[in-house]
Amino acid sequence: MDTLTGLLSAEQVAFYEREGYLLLPDLLNEDDLAAVKAEMNAKVEQIAQDLLANGLVTDTRSDSPFQYRLAELFDGLTDAHFLKFGRSWRDRLPGYFDLMANPKILDAVESLIGPELFANPVYNTRPKVPGVAAGAVPWHQDRSYWPDANANPVITVWVALVDADEVNGCLHVIPGTHKTQLFTHHKESLTGTGYTEVNEEFIKTRRAVMLPVPAGGALLFNDRCVHMSTPNRSDHVRWSVDLRYQPTDQDPMPTHGVGFLARSRIFPERVARMEDWLAGQPERRDDKMTGRDNP
Ligand SMILES: O=C(O)CCC(=O)C(=O)O
């Protein structure tokens, strides 16, 4: 880009371009995370009621803090009990839009790929519960999940909801791998969920870095940056959300879900509102703009 816009300094942009990732340790505050946390708490309540109804728990732990409740609920249960609710969640709910459209996130991404931003349909909430094998994600490039999509670059914004560290299973990345092509991956068989895993020969001589992220911090990385996360060996849940963004002239990847126009200087009137996205529309299209009659 000739002109730098957005939140990041020239040094941060240069670091991202060189290494393929960037840590923003204090990007978001409690207010920024409140709406998305409310969605997560509501889902945890549903899960608690389901476990209770099925006789798997006798106490729904309704007074336990966000960080502990799901860990307490699944303590003593099996991976299969947890996986019934999905290894990660992609619910189309207002709290997720609130986070995905957060101007601080968009400002950071704008610095890297410009101001025409599409929120990619692939986003995941990851409640990494201690002892659940699917919490640990093997080395992979995100692009291995969409090898045929003409979307490049896709930037992941990985947001920590609690402090993510070595013990509860933070991310590790291999710097510089974003400059490679897509490596060959296979489906792993350890977790029962079939994550893609890069063939070892491509990474075994490369140096990895561990990246603890404080709550509210974000890790940005390119979809060819090889990364993984370790098991959760703590007593609490490592909560995170990974969001993705790309320039608007790329494949919107509709087979993966509903993305939306998150920011545009060229077509500001088309930027999606929450109600558009909740209705499954990637951009704003109302009667005034389309000229349709409003019966
Ligand atoms: O959150 C994790 O543990 C893994 C995240 C990941 O692999 C991703 O966001 O692509």
The ligand as a Gaussian input file, in Angstrom:
#p B3LYP/6-31G(d) Opt

LIG

0 1
 O       -7.465000     -21.407000      18.961000
 C       -6.803000     -22.401000      18.706000
 O       -6.378000     -23.154000      19.580000
 C       -6.455000     -22.711000      17.283000
 C       -6.820000     -21.591000      16.387000
 C       -6.567000     -21.835000      14.956000
 O       -6.000000     -22.805000      14.548000
 C       -7.025000     -20.829000      14.023000
 O       -7.593000     -19.808000      14.434000
 O       -6.831000     -21.021000      12.823000

